[in-house]
Amino acid sequence: MSENMKKGSISVETQNIFPVIKRWLYSEKDIFLREIVSNATDAITKMKRLMSLGQIPSTD
């Protein structure tokens, strides 16, 4: 590293970055819907896995 370059750190707080991510990620309706479906699918898969392991009761 040259003498003119300085090392530093970046500090980002969640309350500052989430609005930016939300605006960028969910500005298009098709992206928003794809994320909702993806998140729901992940949740269902996780629930089924936990049920198979007996960690949560079956909903039958």
C-alpha positions as CSV (number, residue, x, y, z in Angstrom):
1,M,0.0,0.0,0.0
2,S,1.3,3.4,-0.9
3,E,2.0,6.1,1.8
4,N,-0.8,8.2,0.4
5,M,-3.5,5.6,1.0
6,K,-5.2,5.4,4.3
7,K,-7.0,2.5,5.9
8,G,-10.5,3.2,7.2
9,S,-13.7,1.7,8.1
10,I,-17.3,2.1,7.1
11,S,-20.0,2.2,9.7
12,V,-23.6,1.6,8.4
13,E,-26.5,1.5,10.8
14,T,-29.5,-0.6,9.7
15,Q,-32.0,2.2,10.2
16,N,-30.0,4.2,7.6
17,I,-29.5,1.4,5.0
18,F,-32.9,-0.4,5.0
19,P,-34.8,2.5,3.4
20,V,-32.2,2.6,0.6
21,I,-32.4,-1.2,0.0
22,K,-36.2,-1.1,0.2
23,R,-36.5,1.7,-2.4
24,W,-34.0,-0.1,-4.7
25,L,-35.2,-3.6,-4.3
26,Y,-39.0,-3.1,-4.3
27,S,-39.3,-0.3,-6.8
28,E,-40.4,-2.7,-9.5
29,K,-43.7,-4.6,-8.9
30,D,-42.4,-7.8,-10.5
31,I,-39.3,-7.9,-8.3
32,F,-41.5,-7.3,-5.2
33,L,-43.8,-10.1,-6.1
34,R,-40.9,-12.5,-6.9
35,E,-39.4,-11.7,-3.5
36,I,-42.7,-12.3,-1.7
37,V,-43.2,-15.7,-3.4
38,S,-39.6,-16.7,-2.7
39,N,-39.8,-15.7,1.0
40,A,-43.1,-17.7,1.3
41,T,-41.6,-20.7,-0.4
42,D,-38.6,-20.6,1.9
43,A,-40.8,-20.3,5.0
44,I,-42.9,-23.3,3.9
45,T,-39.8,-25.4,3.2
46,K,-38.4,-24.5,6.6
47,M,-41.7,-25.3,8.4
48,K,-41.9,-28.7,6.7
49,R,-38.3,-29.5,7.7
50,L,-38.9,-28.5,11.3
51,M,-42.1,-30.6,11.4
52,S,-40.2,-33.6,10.0
53,L,-37.6,-33.2,12.8
54,G,-40.4,-33.0,15.4
55,Q,-39.4,-29.5,16.4
56,I,-42.8,-28.0,15.8
57,P,-46.1,-29.9,15.9
58,S,-47.9,-30.9,12.8
59,T,-50.8,-28.8,11.6
60,D,-52.9,-31.9,10.7
